[in-house]
Every structure is written in structure tokens, then in C-alpha cells.
Amino acid sequence: MNWNGLTTDWHNYSQTLARRFSYAKAEDLLELKAKPAEITKVLAETHDLTVREATEELQDLMFIASLARDTADFRLYDEIPQPDVTAFNRAAS
């Protein structure tokens, strides 16, 4: 998932960030929606991380969010009715 994908549901994602990085204020993160570099600075400063470490943590969270989204998308396919291929299989035998 890229940054644009996260900003489509930024309210929820900023809350996820605030839970993961409990020293960062959720309202500060919410205001920094279009500024990923600023978010990494805030995370680094509030959690005694380097900017590089904060960037890696943010990338890890984006990866986890993408896995969750992909899993949800995959589950949608389970809900689509599958065609009955029994007659086709009999005809092919």
C-alpha cells in the first residue's frame, strides 16, 4: 500500500498510528495527512527513534494495512456465487 491508499481512510489509519505510537497525539497525526515526512519526524521525536527507524516503522504499518486490505478483498471472492459446473464436468467425462 502506498501513502495515497492510506489517506483515503486517514481518520482510521491515524488512530491506528496513535495506538501503535502512544506518545504521539492522534490530533497531531490527523493534521499531517499529506505530510509523511513530518509524521516520521513526529514519531521519531516522541518515541526516541531515528528518522530512518520511524520511516521503517511507518512502512511496516503500511505493509500490514495492505495485507489486511488484500485479505478483505480476497474474502469478497468467497461471497460471489460460483457457477454450477457439475453438468459441464459430466459432459467432459
Buried (B, 14 or more C-beta within 10 A) or exposed (E): BEBEEBEEEBEEBBEBBBEBBEEBEBEBBBEBBEEBEBBBBBBBEBBEBEEEBBBEBBEEBBEEBBEEEEEEEEEEEEEEEEEEEEEEEEEEE
